[in-house]
């Protein structure tokens, strides 16, 4: 019976290995937390700026429509033309500068986290922001959640690049920002 008890108790070497593993994980978490806070602050700021840009675009479009009503014969052409130019500009930005910024952005971010695609944050951030503001501001029926999630993920990639984190920490920073915006994950 004493032999069975002795076999079930872990050795001091196993206990020491478990303690070292635990301490290593705690150290990783302590390093990752401020980085995740930085990503959250940057992505939150970008989301606020994006929201303001969309509201400004809506206000400008509404003003243009009201102004165009003064000229009933040809005034309706101006909002249509401006809308077409804005939508065309958004499409051109995506097509020529960052094709991975096409669509809502959430499927691309999922593919990045599954390591099926890369994340060129240098192209995605400006194209998604400006293209989204142009497209949505022009009257296209698009949501702001997808672009905000993709921009947040791109900011996570940017911070991980600037701070030279491990690949695992990079994935965590990208996922944490994307999941934080959607309210529970991708």
C-alpha positions as YAML, in Angstrom:
chain: A
units: angstrom
residues:
- id: 1
  name: UNK
  ca: [0.00, 0.00, 0.00]
- id: 2
  name: UNK
  ca: [2.87, 2.39, 0.71]
- id: 3
  name: UNK
  ca: [4.23, 1.70, -2.78]
- id: 4
  name: UNK
  ca: [0.99, 2.94, -4.36]
- id: 5
  name: UNK
  ca: [1.10, 6.21, -2.42]
- id: 6
  name: UNK
  ca: [4.70, 6.75, -3.39]
- id: 7
  name: UNK
  ca: [3.88, 6.21, -7.08]
- id: 8
  name: UNK
  ca: [1.02, 8.73, -6.98]
- id: 9
  name: UNK
  ca: [2.93, 11.58, -5.36]
- id: 10
  name: UNK
  ca: [4.76, 13.76, -7.86]
- id: 11
  name: UNK
  ca: [8.50, 14.07, -7.54]
- id: 12
  name: UNK
  ca: [10.19, 17.33, -6.66]
- id: 13
  name: UNK
  ca: [11.48, 17.53, -10.25]
- id: 14
  name: UNK
  ca: [7.92, 17.37, -11.65]
- id: 15
  name: UNK
  ca: [6.72, 19.97, -9.16]
- id: 16
  name: UNK
  ca: [9.62, 22.26, -10.06]
- id: 17
  name: UNK
  ca: [8.83, 21.89, -13.78]
- id: 18
  name: UNK
  ca: [5.17, 22.77, -13.17]
- id: 19
  name: UNK
  ca: [6.14, 25.83, -11.13]
- id: 20
  name: UNK
  ca: [8.55, 27.02, -13.86]
- id: 21
  name: UNK
  ca: [5.85, 26.53, -16.51]
- id: 22
  name: UNK
  ca: [3.34, 28.46, -14.41]
- id: 23
  name: UNK
  ca: [5.79, 31.31, -13.78]
- id: 24
  name: UNK
  ca: [6.67, 31.46, -17.48]
- id: 25
  name: UNK
  ca: [3.00, 31.75, -18.43]
- id: 26
  name: UNK
  ca: [2.47, 34.47, -15.84]
- id: 27
  name: UNK
  ca: [5.43, 36.40, -17.24]
- id: 28
  name: UNK
  ca: [4.05, 36.12, -20.76]
- id: 29
  name: UNK
  ca: [0.70, 37.41, -19.58]
- id: 30
  name: UNK
  ca: [2.31, 40.34, -17.77]
- id: 31
  name: UNK
  ca: [4.14, 41.32, -20.98]
- id: 32
  name: UNK
  ca: [1.08, 40.83, -23.17]
- id: 33
  name: UNK
  ca: [-1.39, 42.83, -21.06]
- id: 34
  name: UNK
  ca: [0.11, 46.31, -21.66]
- id: 35
  name: UNK
  ca: [0.53, 45.49, -25.33]
- id: 36
  name: UNK
  ca: [-3.11, 44.48, -25.57]
- id: 37
  name: UNK
  ca: [-4.09, 47.70, -23.80]
- id: 38
  name: UNK
  ca: [-2.09, 49.69, -26.36]
- id: 39
  name: UNK
  ca: [-3.83, 47.87, -29.21]
- id: 40
  name: UNK
  ca: [-7.20, 48.52, -27.58]
- id: 41
  name: UNK
  ca: [-6.50, 52.23, -27.19]
- id: 42
  name: UNK
  ca: [-5.26, 52.61, -30.76]
- id: 43
  name: UNK
  ca: [-8.09, 50.57, -32.24]
- id: 44
  name: UNK
  ca: [-10.68, 52.40, -30.13]
- id: 45
  name: UNK
  ca: [-9.28, 55.72, -31.32]
- id: 46
  name: UNK
  ca: [-9.36, 54.54, -34.93]
- id: 47
  name: UNK
  ca: [-12.96, 53.38, -34.48]
- id: 48
  name: UNK
  ca: [-13.97, 56.78, -33.09]
- id: 49
  name: UNK
  ca: [-12.24, 58.61, -35.95]
- id: 50
  name: UNK
  ca: [-13.89, 56.27, -38.47]
- id: 51
  name: UNK
  ca: [-17.28, 56.90, -36.90]
- id: 52
  name: UNK
  ca: [-16.71, 60.68, -37.07]
- id: 53
  name: UNK
  ca: [-15.66, 60.42, -40.71]
- id: 54
  name: UNK
  ca: [-18.84, 58.48, -41.50]
- id: 55
  name: UNK
  ca: [-21.01, 61.01, -39.67]
- id: 56
  name: UNK
  ca: [-19.29, 63.85, -41.53]
- id: 57
  name: UNK
  ca: [-19.89, 62.03, -44.83]
- id: 58
  name: UNK
  ca: [-23.57, 61.58, -43.95]
- id: 59
  name: UNK
  ca: [-23.90, 65.25, -43.06]
- id: 60
  name: UNK
  ca: [-22.18, 66.31, -46.27]
- id: 61
  name: UNK
  ca: [-24.35, 63.99, -48.37]
- id: 62
  name: UNK
  ca: [-27.53, 65.27, -46.68]
- id: 63
  name: UNK
  ca: [-26.47, 68.87, -47.28]
- id: 64
  name: UNK
  ca: [-25.79, 68.07, -50.94]
- id: 65
  name: UNK
  ca: [-29.24, 66.52, -51.37]
- id: 66
  name: UNK
  ca: [-30.96, 69.51, -49.74]
- id: 67
  name: UNK
  ca: [-28.95, 71.88, -51.93]
- id: 68
  name: UNK
  ca: [-29.75, 69.85, -55.06]
- id: 69
  name: UNK
  ca: [-33.50, 70.16, -54.36]
- id: 70
  name: UNK
  ca: [-33.22, 73.85, -55.22]
- id: 71
  name: UNK
  ca: [-32.65, 72.82, -58.83]
- id: 72
  name: UNK
  ca: [-35.35, 70.24, -59.60]
- id: 73
  name: UNK
  ca: [-34.52, 69.98, -63.30]
- id: 74
  name: UNK
  ca: [-30.92, 68.84, -63.00]
- id: 75
  name: UNK
  ca: [-30.18, 68.89, -59.26]
- id: 76
  name: UNK
  ca: [-30.84, 65.19, -58.79]
- id: 77
  name: UNK
  ca: [-27.82, 64.43, -61.00]
- id: 78
  name: UNK
  ca: [-25.31, 65.99, -58.62]
- id: 79
  name: UNK
  ca: [-25.89, 63.67, -55.60]
- id: 80
  name: UNK
  ca: [-25.90, 60.69, -57.95]
- id: 81
  name: UNK
  ca: [-22.64, 61.79, -59.57]
- id: 82
  name: UNK
  ca: [-20.93, 62.49, -56.26]
- id: 83
  name: UNK
  ca: [-22.11, 59.13, -54.92]
- id: 84
  name: UNK
  ca: [-20.79, 57.33, -58.00]
- id: 85
  name: UNK
  ca: [-17.44, 59.14, -57.72]
- id: 86
  name: UNK
  ca: [-17.11, 58.26, -54.04]
- id: 87
  name: UNK
  ca: [-18.01, 54.63, -54.62]
- id: 88
  name: UNK
  ca: [-15.64, 54.46, -57.58]
- id: 89
  name: UNK
  ca: [-12.86, 56.00, -55.51]
- id: 90
  name: UNK
  ca: [-13.39, 53.46, -52.73]
- id: 91
  name: UNK
  ca: [-13.34, 50.56, -55.20]
- id: 92
  name: UNK
  ca: [-10.20, 51.92, -56.87]
- id: 93
  name: UNK
  ca: [-8.37, 52.25, -53.56]
- id: 94
  name: UNK
  ca: [-9.14, 48.66, -52.67]
- id: 95
  name: UNK
  ca: [-8.40, 47.30, -56.11]
- id: 96
  name: UNK
  ca: [-5.04, 49.02, -56.64]
- id: 97
  name: UNK
  ca: [-3.60, 49.42, -53.14]
- id: 98
  name: UNK
  ca: [-4.99, 46.72, -50.82]
- id: 99
  name: UNK
  ca: [-7.14, 43.97, -52.41]
- id: 100
  name: UNK
  ca: [-7.27, 42.20, -49.03]
- id: 101
  name: UNK
  ca: [-9.32, 45.13, -47.73]
- id: 102
  name: UNK
  ca: [-12.28, 44.10, -49.92]
- id: 103
  name: UNK
  ca: [-15.49, 43.09, -48.20]
- id: 104
  name: UNK
  ca: [-16.37, 43.46, -44.56]
- id: 105
  name: UNK
  ca: [-12.94, 42.43, -43.30]
- id: 106
  name: UNK
  ca: [-14.06, 39.82, -40.79]
- id: 107
  name: UNK
  ca: [-13.59, 36.81, -43.14]
- id: 108
  name: UNK
  ca: [-10.09, 38.06, -43.99]
- id: 109
  name: UNK
  ca: [-9.25, 38.40, -40.30]
- id: 110
  name: UNK
  ca: [-10.52, 34.86, -39.67]
- id: 111
  name: UNK
  ca: [-8.26, 33.57, -42.45]
- id: 112
  name: UNK
  ca: [-5.30, 35.43, -40.93]
- id: 113
  name: UNK
  ca: [-5.94, 33.86, -37.54]
- id: 114
  name: UNK
  ca: [-6.19, 30.43, -39.16]
- id: 115
  name: UNK
  ca: [-2.83, 31.24, -40.79]
- id: 116
  name: UNK
  ca: [-4.33, 30.90, -44.26]
- id: 117
  name: UNK
  ca: [-3.66, 34.50, -45.30]
- id: 118
  name: UNK
  ca: [-1.29, 37.30, -44.41]
- id: 119
  name: UNK
  ca: [-2.17, 40.67, -42.94]
- id: 120
  name: UNK
  ca: [-0.52, 43.66, -44.64]
- id: 121
  name: UNK
  ca: [-1.51, 46.21, -42.04]
- id: 122
  name: UNK
  ca: [0.35, 49.02, -43.83]
- id: 123
  name: UNK
  ca: [-2.09, 48.81, -46.75]
- id: 124
  name: UNK
  ca: [-5.23, 47.74, -44.94]
- id: 125
  name: UNK
  ca: [-5.34, 50.58, -42.40]
- id: 126
  name: UNK
  ca: [-5.42, 53.58, -44.75]
- id: 127
  name: UNK
  ca: [-7.39, 51.86, -47.52]
- id: 128
  name: UNK
  ca: [-10.04, 50.49, -45.17]
- id: 129
  name: UNK
  ca: [-10.39, 53.84, -43.39]
- id: 130
  name: UNK
  ca: [-10.45, 56.12, -46.44]
- id: 131
  name: UNK
  ca: [-12.22, 53.63, -48.73]
- id: 132
  name: UNK
  ca: [-14.83, 52.86, -46.08]
- id: 133
  name: UNK
  ca: [-15.45, 56.54, -45.39]
- id: 134
  name: UNK
  ca: [-15.75, 57.26, -49.12]
- id: 135
  name: UNK
  ca: [-18.00, 54.29, -49.83]
- id: 136
  name: UNK
  ca: [-20.29, 54.63, -46.85]
- id: 137
  name: UNK
  ca: [-20.22, 58.43, -47.06]
- id: 138
  name: UNK
  ca: [-21.26, 58.17, -50.71]
- id: 139
  name: UNK
  ca: [-24.39, 56.33, -49.73]
- id: 140
  name: UNK
  ca: [-23.40, 52.71, -50.23]
- id: 141
  name: UNK
  ca: [-25.30, 50.39, -47.92]
- id: 142
  name: UNK
  ca: [-22.33, 49.09, -45.94]
- id: 143
  name: UNK
  ca: [-21.84, 48.51, -42.24]
- id: 144
  name: UNK
  ca: [-19.06, 49.99, -40.17]
- id: 145
  name: UNK
  ca: [-18.54, 46.97, -37.91]
- id: 146
  name: UNK
  ca: [-16.59, 44.83, -40.38]
- id: 147
  name: UNK
  ca: [-14.18, 47.58, -41.39]
- id: 148
  name: UNK
  ca: [-13.69, 48.52, -37.73]
- id: 149
  name: UNK
  ca: [-12.86, 44.90, -36.84]
- id: 150
  name: UNK
  ca: [-10.36, 44.60, -39.70]
- id: 151
  name: UNK
  ca: [-8.73, 47.93, -38.84]
- id: 152
  name: UNK
  ca: [-8.48, 46.81, -35.20]
- id: 153
  name: UNK
  ca: [-6.85, 43.54, -36.25]
- id: 154
  name: UNK
  ca: [-4.46, 45.47, -38.49]
- id: 155
  name: UNK
  ca: [-3.56, 47.71, -35.56]
- id: 156
  name: UNK
  ca: [-2.87, 44.58, -33.51]
- id: 157
  name: UNK
  ca: [-0.51, 43.43, -36.28]
- id: 158
  name: UNK
  ca: [1.11, 46.88, -36.38]
- id: 159
  name: UNK
  ca: [1.77, 46.91, -32.62]
- id: 160
  name: UNK
  ca: [3.14, 43.38, -32.78]
- id: 161
  name: UNK
  ca: [5.45, 44.49, -35.59]
- id: 162
  name: UNK
  ca: [6.64, 47.60, -33.74]
- id: 163
  name: UNK
  ca: [7.25, 45.71, -30.49]
- id: 164
  name: UNK
  ca: [8.67, 42.59, -32.18]
- id: 165
  name: UNK
  ca: [6.53, 40.08, -30.31]
- id: 166
  name: UNK
  ca: [6.45, 36.32, -30.79]
- id: 167
  name: UNK
  ca: [4.15, 34.83, -33.46]
- id: 168
  name: UNK
  ca: [1.82, 33.54, -30.75]
- id: 169
  name: UNK
  ca: [1.57, 36.97, -29.12]
- id: 170
  name: UNK
  ca: [0.94, 38.49, -32.57]
- id: 171
  name: UNK
  ca: [-2.01, 36.17, -33.12]
- id: 172
  name: UNK
  ca: [-3.32, 37.02, -29.66]
- id: 173
  name: UNK
  ca: [-3.12, 40.77, -30.27]
- id: 174
  name: UNK
  ca: [-4.87, 40.45, -33.63]
- id: 175
  name: UNK
  ca: [-7.59, 38.18, -32.23]
- id: 176
  name: UNK
  ca: [-8.13, 40.16, -29.05]
- id: 177
  name: UNK
  ca: [-8.86, 43.36, -30.95]
- id: 178
  name: UNK
  ca: [-11.10, 41.70, -33.49]
- id: 179
  name: UNK
  ca: [-12.99, 39.75, -30.84]
- id: 180
  name: UNK
  ca: [-13.33, 42.81, -28.61]
- id: 181
  name: UNK
  ca: [-15.18, 44.73, -31.32]
- id: 182
  name: UNK
  ca: [-17.64, 42.01, -32.18]
- id: 183
  name: UNK
  ca: [-18.50, 41.46, -28.54]
- id: 184
  name: UNK
  ca: [-17.40, 37.86, -28.26]
- id: 185
  name: UNK
  ca: [-15.19, 36.54, -30.97]
- id: 186
  name: UNK
  ca: [-14.88, 36.21, -34.64]
...
